[in-house]
Amino acid sequence: MRIILIGFGTVGKSVCELLIERKEELVKKHGFEPRVIAITDTKGAVIDEKGLDLKDVLEAKKKSSVANIPEKGIEGKSSKEVIEELDAEVVIETTPTDIESGEPAMSHIETAFKTKKHIITANKGPFAIAYPALMDLAKYNNKMLKFSAAVGGGTPMLEFGKKCLEADRITQIDGILNGTTNYILSEMDQKGISFDQALQQAKELGYAEADPKLDINGSDAAAKLVIMANFLLGKEITLKDLEIEGITNITSEDIVEAKKENKIIKLVARIGDTEKEKPCVKPIKLERTDPMAVLGALNSVKFVSEFAGEEIIIGKGAGGHETASSILRDLLDIKNNMMV
């Protein structure tokens, strides 16, 4: 299988590292020999249609752009051009999220479909604003669009809801879907520090970006809820259909008041299968004994279904290797479907 990897930041590099680490296992256990023929970053691309030496590319990236690799690197080569010009079965898209325009991921996905390639992406942006249209586009082109890594990092939240509850009917989903905000609220609760102090700690530990707006204003969790609503409940909604409230107004006094009630404040994304309650993301008080009320940067999702009742899945919602493991899971799924 020939692969084009778009974006070579933390997730993109982790995908390559995982392919190197698990190379023998993939061949032995799955009969799978993926071949990355092109990788792009912000300055250009590196291409070898026989297959890139991923160790060499990772080493070169430490010094500069992949575009500077002798003979194979091409400065100024755009990701879209690479997708258009090369023959490959799969495009893995790992560029940064933009939930206002969905770009550049949206264009990469559309270009991949036009050139008859399957897509795996960790990017929530396109789905937040155009999930139904993207799925229609995938169906029209008879290509797979996989996005396990867009929700839950390495934790198989989407797969659990889709496959394990396939014979049941999900009536409600509650989720702590953003590790950054969960870390901030946990530190405010556990250490009695202010929002600003907890946010600074999150930045220092790498849980928060230099500009954490999408996390703390609730947009990241909302984008993930849109994906879950469409994929698991069949609701054709986008970001504009949600009520969204972040955590920027949560004070130390709010945390103390919740403690007096033996509760803890969490940023919760919620949707039901009826129209009675509008899908939302907002801070709410949970009982401190609630299994969903995880601490630190963990994520949790509670599925309420007609027959099984309440079931909770907990895990890491971010991280390079965690997210890369979901991408690899999607890659194996495409490989297996191509053989059918």
Rosetta blueprint (number, residue, H / E / L):
1 M L
2 R E
3 I E
4 I E
5 L E
6 I E
7 G L
8 F L
9 G L
10 T H
11 V H
12 G H
13 K H
14 S H
15 V H
16 C H
17 E H
18 L H
19 L H
20 I H
21 E H
22 R L
23 K H
24 E H
25 E H
26 L H
27 V H
28 K H
29 K H
30 H H
31 G L
32 F L
33 E L
34 P L
35 R E
36 V E
37 I E
38 A E
39 I E
40 T E
41 D E
42 T L
43 K L
44 G E
45 A E
46 V E
47 I E
48 D L
49 E L
50 K L
51 G L
52 L L
53 D L
54 L H
55 K H
56 D H
57 V H
58 L H
59 E H
60 A H
61 K H
62 K H
63 K H
64 S L
65 S L
66 V H
67 A H
68 N H
69 I L
70 P L
71 E L
72 K L
73 G E
74 I E
75 E E
76 G L
77 K L
78 S L
79 S H
80 K H
81 E H
82 V H
83 I H
84 E H
85 E H
86 L L
87 D L
88 A L
89 E L
90 V E
91 V E
92 I E
93 E E
94 T L
95 T L
96 P L
97 T L
98 D L
99 I L
100 E L
101 S L
102 G L
103 E L
104 P L
105 A H
106 M H
107 S H
108 H H
109 I H
110 E H
111 T H
112 A H
113 F H
114 K H
115 T L
116 K L
117 K L
118 H E
119 I E
120 I E
121 T E
122 A L
123 N L
124 K L
125 G H
126 P H
127 F H
128 A H
129 I H
130 A H
131 Y H
132 P H
133 A H
134 L H
135 M H
136 D H
137 L H
138 A H
139 K H
140 Y H
141 N H
142 N L
143 K L
144 M L
145 L E
146 K E
147 F L
148 S H
149 A H
150 A H
151 V L
152 G L
153 G L
154 G L
155 T L
156 P L
157 M H
158 L H
159 E H
160 F H
161 G H
162 K H
163 K H
164 C H
165 L L
166 E L
167 A L
168 D L
169 R L
170 I E
171 T E
172 Q E
173 I E
174 D E
175 G E
176 I E
177 L L
178 N L
179 G H
180 T H
181 T H
182 N H
183 Y H
184 I H
185 L H
186 S H
187 E H
188 M H
189 D H
190 Q H
191 K H
192 G L
193 I L
194 S L
195 F H
196 D H
197 Q H
198 A H
199 L H
200 Q H
201 Q H
202 A H
203 K H
204 E H
205 L L
206 G L
207 Y L
208 A L
209 E L
210 A L
211 D L
212 P L
213 K H
214 L H
215 D H
216 I H
217 N L
218 G L
219 S H
220 D H
221 A H
222 A H
223 A H
224 K H
225 L H
226 V H
227 I H
228 M H
229 A H
230 N H
231 F H
232 L H
233 L H
234 G L
235 K L
236 E L
237 I L
238 T L
239 L H
240 K H
241 D H
242 L L
243 E E
244 I E
245 E L
246 G L
247 I L
248 T L
249 N L
250 I L
251 T L
252 S H
253 E H
254 D H
255 I H
256 V H
257 E H
258 A H
259 K H
260 K H
261 E L
262 N L
263 K E
264 I E
265 I E
266 K E
267 L E
268 V E
269 A E
270 R E
271 I E
272 G E
273 D L
274 T L
275 E L
276 K L
277 E L
278 K L
279 P L
280 C E
281 V E
282 K E
283 P E
284 I E
285 K E
286 L E
287 E E
288 R L
289 T L
290 D L
291 P L
292 M L
293 A L
294 V L
295 L L
296 G L
297 A L
298 L E
299 N E
300 S E
301 V E
302 K E
303 F E
304 V E
305 S E
306 E L
307 F L
308 A L
309 G E
310 E E
311 E E
312 I E
313 I E
314 I E
315 G E
316 K E
317 G L
318 A L
319 G L
320 G H
321 H H
322 E H
323 T H
324 A H
325 S H
326 S H
327 I H
328 L H
329 R H
330 D H
331 L H
332 L H
333 D H
334 I H
335 K H
336 N H
337 N H
338 M H
339 M H
340 V L
